[in-house]
């Protein structure tokens, strides 16, 4: 079956802190969740989380890129959500929205820069 994705995906776990930009409980008080990536690309990422995010919601991301040891910040939109374990663990696809040039470069370097490295 032909791959339909347009971006190369790097399968790895990275720590992510998500802050909801919509649906805040109290105005000005962000709702924060911790998560892990399942994969990451220039277009977005797939995460595993204990929170059911709403499709279309925007989130601020603080991603610690494990292999390159860089921290990047971005905004993303929830494109899809899937229940993995009885409303306790979810998988979600997030699409980056308007990456700034520094973040875009850091992601490029992380995704494409370490392709020849071994994990031994």
C-alpha positions as CSV (number, residue, x, y, z in Angstrom):
1,X,0.0,0.0,0.0
2,X,1.4,3.4,-1.0
3,X,2.2,5.9,1.9
4,X,-0.2,8.8,1.7
5,X,1.7,11.1,4.1
6,X,3.6,13.9,2.5
7,X,6.2,14.3,5.3
8,X,8.9,11.9,6.5
9,X,8.0,10.6,10.0
10,X,10.5,9.9,12.7
11,X,9.2,7.2,15.1
12,X,10.4,8.1,18.5
13,X,9.3,9.1,22.0
14,X,9.8,12.7,23.0
15,X,8.5,14.5,26.0
16,X,5.7,17.0,25.3
17,X,3.9,19.5,27.5
18,X,0.6,20.6,25.9
19,X,-1.3,23.7,26.9
20,X,-4.9,24.1,25.7
21,X,-5.5,27.3,23.9
22,X,-9.3,26.8,23.7
23,X,-11.8,25.5,26.3
24,X,-9.9,26.9,29.3
25,X,-11.5,26.2,32.6
26,X,-10.7,29.7,33.9
27,X,-9.8,32.5,31.5
28,X,-6.0,33.1,31.6
29,X,-5.3,29.8,33.4
30,X,-4.0,27.3,30.9
31,X,-4.8,23.6,31.2
32,X,-1.6,21.7,30.9
33,X,-1.0,18.0,30.1
34,X,2.1,15.9,29.8
35,X,2.4,13.5,26.9
36,X,4.9,11.5,24.7
37,X,5.2,11.5,20.9
38,X,4.8,8.3,19.0
39,X,6.2,10.0,15.9
40,X,7.1,13.4,14.6
41,X,7.4,15.1,11.2
42,X,7.8,18.5,9.7
43,X,4.0,18.7,9.4
44,X,3.0,17.5,12.9
45,X,3.2,14.7,15.5
46,X,1.3,11.8,16.9
47,X,1.0,11.7,20.7
48,X,-0.2,9.4,23.4
49,X,-2.0,11.1,26.2
50,X,-4.4,10.4,29.1
51,X,-6.7,13.3,27.9
52,X,-9.4,13.2,25.2
53,X,-8.6,16.3,23.2
54,X,-11.2,17.8,20.9
55,X,-10.7,17.7,17.2
56,X,-10.1,21.2,16.0
57,X,-8.7,22.4,19.3
58,X,-5.4,24.4,19.3
59,X,-2.6,23.5,21.7
60,X,0.7,25.1,22.6
61,X,3.5,22.5,22.6
62,X,6.8,22.4,24.4
63,X,8.6,19.5,22.9
64,X,11.9,18.1,24.2
65,X,13.6,16.4,21.3
66,X,15.4,13.4,22.8
67,X,18.0,12.6,20.2
68,X,19.1,16.1,19.4
69,X,18.5,17.4,23.0
70,X,16.7,20.5,21.8
71,X,13.6,22.0,23.1
72,X,11.1,23.5,20.6
73,X,7.8,25.4,21.1
74,X,5.0,25.3,18.5
75,X,1.3,25.6,18.1
76,X,-0.7,22.7,16.6
77,X,-4.3,21.8,15.8
78,X,-5.8,18.4,16.8
79,X,-6.7,16.7,13.5
80,X,-7.9,13.3,14.9
81,X,-8.2,11.4,18.2
82,X,-8.4,7.6,18.9
83,X,-9.3,5.8,22.1
84,X,-6.7,3.2,22.9
85,X,-7.7,1.9,26.3
86,X,-11.2,2.4,27.6
87,X,-11.3,6.2,27.8
88,X,-8.0,6.2,29.8
89,X,-5.3,6.4,27.0
90,X,-5.7,8.2,23.7
91,X,-3.7,8.7,20.6
92,X,-4.0,12.0,18.7
93,X,-2.7,13.5,15.5
94,X,-1.6,17.1,15.7
95,X,-0.8,19.3,12.8
96,X,1.7,22.2,13.3
97,X,0.3,25.7,12.7
98,X,2.7,28.5,11.5
99,X,6.1,27.2,12.7
100,X,8.6,30.0,13.3
101,X,11.8,29.7,11.3
102,X,13.9,28.7,14.4
103,X,11.5,25.9,15.3
104,X,11.3,24.7,11.7
105,X,15.1,24.6,11.4
106,X,15.4,22.7,14.7
107,X,12.8,20.1,13.6
108,X,14.5,19.7,10.2
109,X,17.9,19.2,11.9
110,X,16.4,16.7,14.3
111,X,14.4,14.7,11.7
112,X,16.9,14.7,8.9
113,X,20.2,15.4,10.6
114,X,20.5,12.2,12.6
115,X,19.5,9.7,9.9
116,X,22.8,8.0,9.8
117,X,23.2,7.6,13.6
118,X,22.9,4.3,15.2
119,X,21.2,3.7,18.5
120,X,23.8,1.2,19.8
